[in-house]
């Protein structure tokens, strides 16, 4: 059983992120970025409280963790870590998180 899962939005975010990286830097770089995300997801699942809150962005019960220029937005449920979004730190996070 996996210790983390991606929401549909997070899956789409990750796919779009990797497509962007591949178009800008090539498939090898995109694969490395994917590996970095998976390592981050595994690390967060093992130690979910290492992320940080962003009360300036949302009142949702989520934490944030940086991976390169992106933020992993996640929450812990009873059985696993749930990756809510994977977004560029340059985007309007308040709007994306529906604050």
DSSP file (Angstrom, degrees, kcal/mol; ACC not computed):
  #  RESIDUE AA STRUCTURE BP1 BP2  ACC     N-H-->O    O-->H-N    N-H-->O    O-->H-N    TCO  KAPPA ALPHA  PHI   PSI    X-CA   Y-CA   Z-CA
    1    1 A X              0   0    0      0, 0.0     2,-0.1     0, 0.0     0, 0.0   0.000 360.0 360.0 360.0 130.1    0.0    0.0    0.0
    2    2 A X        -     0   0    0      1,-0.1     3,-0.0     2,-0.1     0, 0.0  -0.388 360.0-142.5 -70.7 148.5    1.4    3.4   -1.0
    3    3 A X  S    S+     0   0    0     77,-0.1    78,-2.6    -2,-0.1     2,-0.3   0.469  82.5  36.1 -91.1  -2.8    2.0    5.9    1.8
    4    4 A X  E     -a   81   0A   0     76,-0.2     2,-0.3    72,-0.0    78,-0.2  -0.982  61.9-167.4-145.6 158.2    0.8    8.8   -0.4
    5    5 A X  E     -a   82   0A   0     76,-2.2    78,-3.3    -2,-0.3     2,-0.4  -0.988  17.4-131.0-143.5 152.4   -1.7    9.6   -3.1
    6    6 A X  E     -a   83   0A   0     -2,-0.3    78,-0.2    76,-0.2     2,-0.0  -0.849  20.5-130.3-101.7 137.2   -2.3   12.4   -5.5
    7    7 A X     >  -     0   0    0     76,-2.5     4,-2.6    -2,-0.4     5,-0.2  -0.320  35.4-101.5 -70.6 168.4   -5.6   14.1   -5.9
    8    8 A X  H  > S+     0   0    0      1,-0.2     4,-2.3     2,-0.2     5,-0.2   0.906 126.0  50.8 -59.2 -40.7   -6.9   14.4   -9.5
    9    9 A X  H  > S+     0   0    0      1,-0.2     4,-2.9     2,-0.2    77,-0.2   0.913 109.9  49.2 -63.5 -41.9   -5.8   18.1   -9.5
   10   10 A X  H  > S+     0   0    0     74,-0.4     4,-2.8    73,-0.3    -2,-0.2   0.891 109.2  52.4 -65.9 -38.9   -2.3   17.2   -8.2
   11   11 A X  H  X S+     0   0    0     -4,-2.6     4,-2.4     2,-0.2    -1,-0.2   0.934 112.4  45.4 -60.5 -45.2   -2.0   14.5  -10.9
   12   12 A X  H  X S+     0   0    0     -4,-2.3     4,-2.7     2,-0.2     5,-0.2   0.927 112.6  51.1 -63.4 -44.9   -2.9   17.1  -13.5
   13   13 A X  H  X S+     0   0    0     -4,-2.9     4,-2.6     1,-0.2    -2,-0.2   0.928 111.7  47.0 -56.7 -46.7   -0.5   19.7  -11.9
   14   14 A X  H  X S+     0   0    0     -4,-2.8     4,-2.7     2,-0.2     5,-0.2   0.906 112.0  49.9 -65.3 -42.3    2.4   17.2  -11.9
   15   15 A X  H  X S+     0   0    0     -4,-2.4     4,-2.3    -5,-0.2    -1,-0.2   0.926 113.1  46.5 -60.9 -45.8    1.7   16.2  -15.6
   16   16 A X  H  X S+     0   0    0     -4,-2.7     4,-2.3     2,-0.2    -2,-0.2   0.890 112.1  51.6 -64.5 -39.7    1.6   19.8  -16.7
   17   17 A X  H  X S+     0   0    0     -4,-2.6     4,-2.6    -5,-0.2    -2,-0.2   0.937 111.9  45.4 -61.6 -47.9    4.8   20.6  -14.7
   18   18 A X  H  X S+     0   0    0     -4,-2.7     4,-2.6     1,-0.2    -2,-0.2   0.868 111.2  52.9 -67.5 -36.4    6.7   17.7  -16.2
   19   19 A X  H  X S+     0   0    0     -4,-2.3     4,-2.3    -5,-0.2    -1,-0.2   0.916 111.1  47.9 -62.0 -42.1    5.4   18.6  -19.7
   20   20 A X  H  X S+     0   0    0     -4,-2.3     4,-2.1     2,-0.2     5,-0.2   0.942 112.2  47.8 -63.3 -48.3    6.7   22.2  -19.1
   21   21 A X  H  X>S+     0   0    0     -4,-2.6     4,-3.3     1,-0.2     5,-0.6   0.915 112.4  50.0 -60.5 -42.7   10.1   21.0  -17.9
   22   22 A X  H  X5S+     0   0    0     -4,-2.6     4,-1.7     3,-0.2    -1,-0.2   0.911 111.4  47.9 -63.2 -41.5   10.4   18.6  -20.8
   23   23 A X  H  <5S+     0   0    0     -4,-2.3    -1,-0.2    -5,-0.2    -2,-0.2   0.842 121.6  36.2 -68.8 -31.2    9.6   21.3  -23.3
   24   24 A X  H  <5S+     0   0    0     -4,-2.1    -2,-0.2    -5,-0.2    -1,-0.2   0.825 138.3  11.2 -88.4 -34.7   12.0   23.8  -21.7
   25   25 A X  H  <5S-     0   0    0     -4,-3.3     4,-0.4    -5,-0.2    -3,-0.2   0.449 105.5-104.6-130.6  -3.6   14.9   21.4  -20.7
   26   26 A X     X< -     0   0    0     -4,-1.7     4,-1.9    -5,-0.6    -1,-0.2  -0.128  39.9 -69.0  98.9 165.4   14.4   18.0  -22.3
   27   27 A X  H  > S+     0   0    0      1,-0.2     4,-2.3     2,-0.2     5,-0.2   0.807 124.6  57.5 -66.9 -32.2   13.2   14.6  -21.2
   28   28 A X  H  > S+     0   0    0      2,-0.2     4,-1.9     1,-0.2    -1,-0.2   0.939 109.4  45.4 -65.3 -44.7   16.2   13.8  -19.0
   29   29 A X  H  > S+     0   0    0     -4,-0.4     4,-2.4     1,-0.2    -2,-0.2   0.904 111.1  53.5 -64.4 -40.7   15.6   16.8  -16.9
   30   30 A X  H  X S+     0   0    0     -4,-1.9     4,-2.4     1,-0.2    -1,-0.2   0.897 108.1  50.6 -60.5 -40.8   11.9   16.1  -16.7
   31   31 A X  H  X S+     0   0    0     -4,-2.3     4,-2.4     2,-0.2    -1,-0.2   0.895 110.0  50.0 -64.3 -39.8   12.7   12.6  -15.4
   32   32 A X  H  X S+     0   0    0     -4,-1.9     4,-2.1     2,-0.2    -2,-0.2   0.904 110.1  49.9 -65.0 -41.1   15.1   14.0  -12.8
   33   33 A X  H  X S+     0   0    0     -4,-2.4     4,-2.3     2,-0.2    -2,-0.2   0.915 109.5  51.4 -64.4 -42.8   12.4   16.5  -11.6
   34   34 A X  H  X S+     0   0    0     -4,-2.4     4,-2.6     1,-0.2    -2,-0.2   0.934 108.8  51.4 -58.4 -45.9    9.9   13.6  -11.4
   35   35 A X  H  X S+     0   0    0     -4,-2.4     4,-2.5     1,-0.2    -1,-0.2   0.897 108.5  51.9 -57.7 -40.6   12.4   11.6   -9.3
   36   36 A X  H  X S+     0   0    0     -4,-2.1     4,-2.1     2,-0.2    -1,-0.2   0.890 109.8  49.1 -64.6 -39.5   12.8   14.7   -7.0
   37   37 A X  H  X S+     0   0    0     -4,-2.3     4,-2.9     2,-0.2    -2,-0.2   0.939 110.9  49.1 -64.4 -46.2    9.0   14.9   -6.6
   38   38 A X  H  X S+     0   0    0     -4,-2.6     4,-2.6     1,-0.2    -2,-0.2   0.911 111.1  50.1 -61.8 -42.2    8.7   11.2   -5.7
   39   39 A X  H  X S+     0   0    0     -4,-2.5     4,-2.5    -5,-0.2    -1,-0.2   0.911 111.7  48.9 -60.5 -41.5   11.5   11.5   -3.2
   40   40 A X  H  X S+     0   0    0     -4,-2.1     4,-2.9     2,-0.2    -2,-0.2   0.918 110.4  50.3 -64.4 -43.3    9.8   14.5   -1.6
   41   41 A X  H  X S+     0   0    0     -4,-2.9     4,-2.3     1,-0.2    -2,-0.2   0.924 112.3  47.6 -60.4 -44.0    6.4   12.6   -1.5
   42   42 A X  H  X S+     0   0    0     -4,-2.6     4,-1.9     2,-0.2    -2,-0.2   0.916 112.7  48.7 -62.7 -43.3    8.1    9.7    0.2
   43   43 A X  H  X S+     0   0    0     -4,-2.5     4,-2.1     1,-0.2    -2,-0.2   0.924 112.4  48.0 -63.8 -44.3    9.9   11.9    2.7
   44   44 A X  H  < S+     0   0    0     -4,-2.9    -1,-0.2     1,-0.2    -2,-0.2   0.877 109.1  53.5 -65.0 -37.6    6.7   13.8    3.5
   45   45 A X  H  < S+     0   0    0     -4,-2.3     3,-0.4    -5,-0.2    -1,-0.2   0.875 112.0  45.5 -64.1 -36.3    4.8   10.5    4.0
   46   46 A X  H  < S+     0   0    0     -4,-1.9    -2,-0.2     1,-0.2    -1,-0.2   0.835 133.8  16.9 -74.7 -32.5    7.4    9.4    6.4
   47   47 A X  S >< S+     0   0    0     -4,-2.1     3,-1.8    -5,-0.2    -1,-0.2  -0.576  70.8 171.8-140.2  72.5    7.5   12.7    8.3
   48   48 A X  G >  S+     0   0    0     -3,-0.4     3,-0.9     1,-0.3    -1,-0.1   0.693  71.6  64.6 -63.9 -20.5    4.4   14.7    7.4
   49   49 A X  G 3  S+     0   0    0      1,-0.2    -1,-0.3    -5,-0.0    -5,-0.1   0.447  76.4  87.2 -84.4   3.4    4.9   17.5    9.9
   50   50 A X  G <  S+     0   0    0     -3,-1.8    -1,-0.2    -6,-0.2    -2,-0.1   0.668  73.8  86.9 -76.9 -13.5    8.1   18.8    8.3
   51   51 A X  S <  S-     0   0    0     -3,-0.9     2,-0.3    -4,-0.2    14,-0.2  -0.098  75.7-123.4 -73.3-179.8    6.1   21.0    6.0
   52   52 A X  B     -B   64   0A   0     12,-2.0    12,-2.3     2,-0.0     2,-0.1  -0.927  12.1-120.1-129.4 153.6    5.0   24.5    6.9
   53   53 A X        -     0   0    0     -2,-0.3     2,-0.1    10,-0.2    10,-0.1  -0.449  11.4-156.4 -83.5 162.6    1.7   26.3    7.0
   54   54 A X    >>  +     0   0    0      8,-0.3     3,-2.2     4,-0.2     4,-2.1  -0.607  19.6 168.1-138.9  74.8    0.9   29.4    4.9
   55   55 A X  T 34 S+     0   0    0      1,-0.3    -1,-0.1     2,-0.2    -2,-0.0   0.719  77.3  65.3 -62.6 -20.0   -1.9   31.2    6.8
   56   56 A X  T 34 S+     0   0    0      1,-0.1    -1,-0.3    -3,-0.1     3,-0.1   0.674 112.4  33.3 -73.3 -16.1   -1.2   34.2    4.5
   57   57 A X  T <4 S-     0   0    0     -3,-2.2     2,-0.3     1,-0.3    -2,-0.2   0.750 126.6  -1.0-109.0 -33.9   -2.4   32.0    1.6
   58   58 A X     <  -     0   0    0     -4,-2.1    -1,-0.3     2,-0.1    -4,-0.2  -0.997  37.5-146.8-158.5 153.1   -5.1   29.7    2.9
   59   59 A X        +     0   0    0     -2,-0.3    -4,-0.1    -3,-0.1    -1,-0.1   0.251  66.7 120.3-104.0   9.5   -7.1   28.7    5.9
   60   60 A X  S    S-     0   0    0      1,-0.1     2,-2.0    37,-0.1    -2,-0.1  -0.359  80.2-107.9 -66.8 153.7   -7.3   25.1    4.6
   61   61 A X  S    S+     0   0    0     -8,-0.1     2,-0.3    -2,-0.0    -1,-0.1  -0.516  78.4 120.3 -84.4  71.1   -5.7   22.4    6.8
   62   62 A X        -     0   0    0     -2,-2.0    -8,-0.3    13,-0.1     2,-0.3  -0.899  50.2-145.0-132.8 160.0   -2.7   21.9    4.5
   63   63 A X  E     - C   0  74A   0     11,-3.0    11,-2.5    -2,-0.3     2,-0.4  -0.822  15.0-135.6-120.5 164.3    1.0   22.1    4.6
   64   64 A X  E     -BC  52  73A   0    -12,-2.3   -12,-2.0    -2,-0.3     2,-0.3  -0.924  17.1-179.6-124.6 145.3    3.5   23.2    2.0
   65   65 A X  E     - C   0  72A   0      7,-1.7     7,-3.2    -2,-0.4     2,-0.2  -0.968  24.1-129.3-144.1 127.1    6.9   21.8    0.9
   66   66 A X  E     + C   0  71A   0     -2,-0.3     2,-0.3     5,-0.2     5,-0.2  -0.532  22.3 177.8 -80.6 141.6    9.1   23.2   -1.8
   67   67 A X  E >   - C   0  70A   0      3,-2.7     3,-2.2    -2,-0.2     2,-0.1  -0.895  68.1 -54.4-137.7 107.5   10.5   21.1   -4.7
   68   68 A X  T 3  S-     0   0    0     -2,-0.3    -1,-0.1     1,-0.3   -35,-0.0  -0.421 121.6 -19.7  55.7-126.3   12.6   23.3   -7.0
   69   69 A X  T 3  S+     0   0    0     -2,-0.1    20,-2.6    -3,-0.1    21,-0.3   0.286 125.9  83.4 -93.0  10.8   10.3   26.2   -8.1
   70   70 A X  E <   -CD  67  88A   0     -3,-2.2    -3,-2.7    18,-0.3     2,-0.5  -0.741  67.4-137.2-114.6 160.1    7.2   24.3   -7.1
   71   71 A X  E     -CD  66  87A   0     16,-3.6    16,-2.4    -2,-0.3     2,-0.6  -0.967   9.0-145.3-117.1 132.1    5.2   23.8   -3.9
   72   72 A X  E     -CD  65  86A   0     -7,-3.2    -7,-1.7    -2,-0.5     2,-0.5  -0.861  15.3-160.0 -91.1 122.5    3.7   20.6   -2.9
   73   73 A X  E     +CD  64  85A   0     12,-2.8    11,-2.6    -2,-0.6    12,-1.6  -0.924  26.5 157.8-105.5 123.6    0.5   21.3   -1.0
   74   74 A X  E     -CD  63  83A   0    -11,-2.5   -11,-3.0    -2,-0.5     2,-0.3  -0.922  29.3-161.3-145.8 165.3   -0.5   18.3    1.1
   75   75 A X  E     - D   0  82A   0      7,-2.2     7,-3.3    -2,-0.3     2,-0.5  -0.966  23.9-122.2-142.7 158.7   -2.5   17.0    4.1
   76   76 A X  E     - D   0  81A   0     -2,-0.3     5,-0.2     5,-0.2     2,-0.2  -0.895  26.9-175.4-102.8 127.0   -2.3   13.9    6.2
   77   77 A X        -     0   0    0      3,-2.6     5,-0.0    -2,-0.5     0, 0.0  -0.455  48.0 -81.6-104.9-169.9   -5.4   11.7    6.5
   78   78 A X  S    S+     0   0    0      1,-0.2     3,-0.1    -2,-0.2    -2,-0.0   0.839 123.5  22.2 -63.0 -34.0   -5.7    8.7    8.7
   79   79 A X  S    S-     0   0    0      1,-0.2     2,-0.3     0, 0.0    -1,-0.2   0.713 124.9  -1.2-110.0 -24.0   -4.0    6.3    6.4
   80   80 A X  S    S-     0   0    0    -75,-0.0    -3,-2.6    -5,-0.0     2,-0.4  -0.968  72.8 -84.3-159.5 170.4   -1.7    8.3    4.1
   81   81 A X  E     -aD   4  76A   0    -78,-2.6   -76,-2.2    -2,-0.3     2,-0.6  -0.690  38.1-150.0 -82.1 135.0   -0.4   11.6    2.9
   82   82 A X  E     -aD   5  75A   0     -7,-3.3    -7,-2.2    -2,-0.4     2,-0.8  -0.942   3.5-148.2-112.5 117.0   -2.7   13.3    0.3
   83   83 A X  E     -aD   6  74A   0    -78,-3.3   -76,-2.5    -2,-0.6   -73,-0.3  -0.761  18.2-179.3 -82.8 112.9   -1.0   15.5   -2.2
   84   84 A X  E     -     0   0A   0    -11,-2.6   -74,-0.4    -2,-0.8     2,-0.3   0.903  60.5  -8.2 -84.0 -45.7   -3.6   18.2   -2.9
   85   85 A X  E     - D   0  73A   0    -12,-1.6   -12,-2.8   -76,-0.1     2,-0.4  -0.977  45.2-152.9-148.7 158.2   -1.7   20.3   -5.5
   86   86 A X  E     + D   0  72A   0     -2,-0.3     2,-0.3   -77,-0.2   -14,-0.2  -0.912  39.7 165.3-131.6 103.8    1.7   20.7   -7.1
   87   87 A X  E     - D   0  71A   0    -16,-2.4   -16,-3.6    -2,-0.4     2,-0.2  -0.886  41.9-104.3-130.6 151.8    2.0   24.3   -8.1
   88   88 A X  E >   - D   0  70A   0     -2,-0.3     3,-1.6   -18,-0.3   -18,-0.3  -0.493  27.7-131.9 -67.5 137.4    4.6   26.8   -9.2
   89   89 A X  T 3  S+     0   0    0    -20,-2.6     4,-0.2     1,-0.3    -1,-0.1   0.609 105.2  66.0 -65.8 -10.5    5.4   29.3   -6.5
   90   90 A X  T 3  S+     0   0    0    -21,-0.3    -1,-0.3     2,-0.1     2,-0.1   0.579  85.7  90.3 -86.0 -11.4    4.9   32.0   -9.1
   91   91 A X  S <  S-     0   0    0     -3,-1.6     2,-1.4     1,-0.1     3,-0.1  -0.348  96.0 -92.2 -84.1 166.7    1.2   31.4   -9.5
   92   92 A X     >  -     0   0    0      1,-0.2     4,-2.3    -2,-0.1     5,-0.2  -0.641  44.1-176.5 -78.6  93.6   -1.6   33.0   -7.5
   93   93 A X  H  > S+     0   0    0     -2,-1.4     4,-2.3     1,-0.2    -1,-0.2   0.831  76.5  59.3 -67.5 -33.1   -1.8   30.4   -4.7
   94   94 A X  H  4>S+     0   0    0      1,-0.2     5,-2.2     2,-0.2     4,-0.4   0.934 110.6  43.2 -58.7 -45.2   -4.8   32.0   -3.0
   95   95 A X  H >45S+     0   0    0      1,-0.2     3,-1.1     3,-0.2    -2,-0.2   0.927 113.8  50.5 -66.6 -44.9   -6.8   31.7   -6.1
   96   96 A X  H 3<5S+     0   0    0     -4,-2.3    -1,-0.2     1,-0.3    -2,-0.2   0.843 112.1  47.0 -63.7 -34.0   -5.6   28.1   -6.8
   97   97 A X  T 3<5S-     0   0    0     -4,-2.3    -1,-0.3    -5,-0.2    -2,-0.2   0.450 109.5-123.1 -89.8   0.0   -6.4   27.0   -3.3
   98   98 A X  T < 5       0   0    0     -3,-1.1    -3,-0.2    -4,-0.4    -2,-0.1   0.870 360.0 360.0  66.1  37.8   -9.8   28.6   -3.4
   99   99 A X      <       0   0    0     -5,-2.2    -1,-0.1   -42,-0.2    -4,-0.1   0.516 360.0 360.0 -70.1 360.0   -9.3   30.7   -0.3
